[in-house]
Amino acid sequence: MGPPGAGKGTQATAVAEHFGIPAISTGDIFRANVGQGTPLGVEAKRYMDAGEYVPDEVTNNMVRSRIAESDAGAGFLLDGYPRTLAQVTELDSMIQATGHQLDAVLVLTVDQEAVVTRLLKRAEIEGRADDTEDVIRRRLEVYAAETEPLIAVYGGRGLVVSVDGMGEIADVQQRIFAALDDVPES
Ligand code: ADP
């Protein structure tokens, strides 16, 4: 978890590779659907372009079918999910059904102005439709209102591993692996 621009996608790929599990990024799956013009993509795009969350039901159904795929059998890393309380509840029931359990909730902490700068820079390189300054500000607002409170929910379960996400990618990665070393494996 972490606000837009915290570096979740970059770090998720490294962590998943290390553990030999898939990194399941809801943002990436939505963008792939947008790119292919699927019905899911057409629906998701309206929300994404405005910096709003895609409705829970749509997102939950997508994650449920993704984690049922065979490559996720031995475990998986979720990037960008859950983001709402309804998604937390739904994830609990999904993984109860698949026999998985949550080992850790990794939180990347970053400075708000720094992430705006990062995202504006990414906009120049990747040209993502939701990386304009207005939409970035809206995404940060939605994150603060809907997703940040979930850190306390998972904190209450003793699952939160908090890592400083500022600085070089490699340094953040080192911190993440050091912090995850202390998490007991299920
Ligand atoms: P960011 O780091 O800006 O949040 P993502 O690629 O993770 O970027 O997500 C891009 C967009 O995809 C979000 O702004 C939202 O519209 C949609 N999205 C991704 N994950 C979820 C989710 N769990 N619930 C609802 N919408 C989501």
Residues whose N, C-alpha, C, O or C-beta is under 5 A from the ligand:
A	BS01	ADP	P3 P4 G5 T26 G27 D28 F30 Y47 M48 G51 E52 Y53 V54 T59 G80 Y81 P82 R83
